[in-house]
Amino acid sequence: MPASAASGHPAADLHDSPTGRAIQAAARQAQRARRAETVRLRQRAALLELLVQTMADLHISMAELNAARKAMAPTWRGHEDVGG
């Protein structure tokens, strides 16, 4: 008999208990969150690379980009809390 069963607390019981299932669910959710963040960071890097390349191809200066950002500022203010 395994030591855990001899002590009256088999490891299998933890996985079948509500607490054990909640712990497993939390672990899966944390893993999904880590994966989603990794994907988001990769997408962000790809977008920045595309932006840099497009700006170079179209000869868009930082001054022009900042002017466009300033012009869009009222539109962006409504979306500041979305997505971080």
N, C-alpha and C positions, 0 to 999 in steps of 0.2 A: 504494500500500500504506500503511495507517495506521502511524503511528509505533510503536504498541504491537506490531504484527505485525513490523515491521522490527527491533525490538529483541529479538525472539524470545520475547516474553511477551504474547501477545494477551490482551486483556481477557476475551474469551469463554472462554479456557482456565481463568481463575480461577473463573468461575461453574460450570464443569464439573468442577473438581477437588474432591476430598474437603474440602480446606480451604475452598474457596469455598462449597461447600454448607453446611459447618458455620457459616461466618460468616453466610450468609443465614438459616439456621435460628435462630441466636442472635438475629439482628435481628428476625425474626418473633416469637420468643418474648418479647423485650423489649417489642415493640409490644403483644402480647397482655396482658402484665403491666401495662403502662401503662393500657390500656383497662379492664382488670378493676379496677384501683385507682380509676379515675375513676368507674366504676359503683358500686363499694363506697362511695365518698365521697358520691355522690348519694343512694344508698339510706339511708346514715346520716343525712344531712341531712333526708330525707323522714321517717324514723322519729322524729327529734328533734322535727320540726314536729308530727307526729301526737301525740307524747307531750305536748307543750306544750298543744296544743289540747284533748286529752282531759282533761288535768289541770284546765284552765280550765273545761271544760264540766261536769265532775263535782266541781268544787271540792275537788280533792285538793291539799293543802298540801305544801310541801317536807318538812316534818316527817313527814308521813304517808309520803311517798315514801322518805325516808331510813330510817324504821322498817321499811318493807317490804323495803328493800335489806338492812338488818341481819338481818332474819328469814331472808332468802334466802341470806345469806353462806355458810353451810355448803354449800349446793347449788352456788353459783357457784364455790367454791374448786376443785371438781373439773374446771371448764371454763376456768380461767384461761389455759391455754396454747393453747386452740382459737381460731383466728382472730385472734390478736393482742390 
